[in-house]
């Protein structure tokens, strides 16, 4: 087993029980119902899909620590299957968002990239793209 997936599984397993405990903790007090207010009209799903998320490069830097293992090494090639691993630093944010989203949805086929991207939220992907697009 490769160390990276193993480390990710261990980190997830360590975080999951604590989250499950806090989510199931009953409280003796219930929060009062919020006062009715005039709500702003909600954006249509088409408008929400058309509006790109703004990424946070600082958060993206933290999320890309695993990416550097393959994509940060010049001339690196995988042992099997044998192919060139592209350098992603400096790519456009739009390209990176599209690529990671396609891996997440299964439209692009690569087992490692699909596994990595499935754990990312849309905001995580925007943050990663914001950071990697600034790397030279």
N, C-alpha and C positions, 0 to 999 in steps of 0.2 A: 504494500500500500504506500502511496506517495505521502510524504510528510505534510504537504499543504492541505489536502482534503482532510487528513486526520486531524491536523491542528484546528481547522475550521469546525469540524464536528465536535471536538472537545470543547472549544470555546462556546459553541451553541448549546451543548449539553450542560455546561457550567452555568450559563445564563438562563436557560429555560426553567429549571426548578424554582429559582427565585421569582421569576416573572409569574409563574403559575401560582405560587403562594400569595403574592401580593394581589393578584387578580381575584382570588377566591376568599380573601379575608373579609368577613362580614363586618359591617359597621353598625353601631347601635343608633347612630343618628342618620337621618336621611336629609339630603340637601333640599332646601325649599325650592319649589318650582320657580323658574325664572319669570319675571314680570313680562307680560306681553308687550312687544315692541313692534314697530313698523319694520318689517324686514325688507331689505333691498331685493330687487328682483334677481332671481338666480340666472346665471348665464346658461345659455343653451349648451347641450353636450357638444354640438359642432363648434361652438365658440371656444369651449374649454379645450377641445382637442387641437384647435388651430393655434391657440396661444402657447408658445413654448415656455417651459419652466426656466426660471433663472437659477443657474447653478452657483454654488458656493465653493470657490476654489480651495479654501482652507479645509473644508470638510472633505472635498475630493482628494486632497493630498493624503489624508488619513485612510480613505477607502482604497487607494491604489497601491498600498504596500504589497499586496500579493501580485499585482500586475507586473511589477518590476522584475520578478523572478524570471519571467520569460521575455517580456517585451523590452526590458531595460538593458539587455546584453547584446551588444553589436555583434552581428554574425551568428547568433545562436540558432541552432537547428534542433528540432526534436529528434529523439532516437527512433520513435515509431509513432505514427508513420513519419517518414522523413520529409519535411517541408520547412520552408523558411518561415520564421516567426517575425511578423512585421513590427517595426518600431512604431509605436503609437503616439509618442510625444511630439507635439507640434501639429497633429492632425486638427482639422476644424472641429469645433464643438458639435456642429450639426451632424457631421459624418459619424463621430463617436457615439452620439445619442442614437442615431439610426442603427448603427452596427450592434450596439449592446441591446437595443430593443428587439432587433431581429433575432439575435441569439436567444434572448429571454423567451420570445414567442415560438422559437423553433424554426423560424424561416431560414436562418443560417445554421448550417450543421457543423458543429465541432463540439465533441463531448465536454472538453474542459471549459470552453467558453460558455456553453449552455449551462453547465453546473455553476459557474461563477456568476453569470448574469441573473439566474433565477433567484438568487438571494437578494438582489438589488431592487429597491423601490424605484419608481420613476424619478423621485427627487435625488436618490443616490446616483442614478445614471446621469442626471443633469449636473450634479456636483463633480462626478468623475470627469465628465466631458469638459467642464469649466477648468479644472486643474490641468488635465492632460493637454488641452489646447494651448496652454501657456508654456509648456515644457519645450525647451529647445534642444 
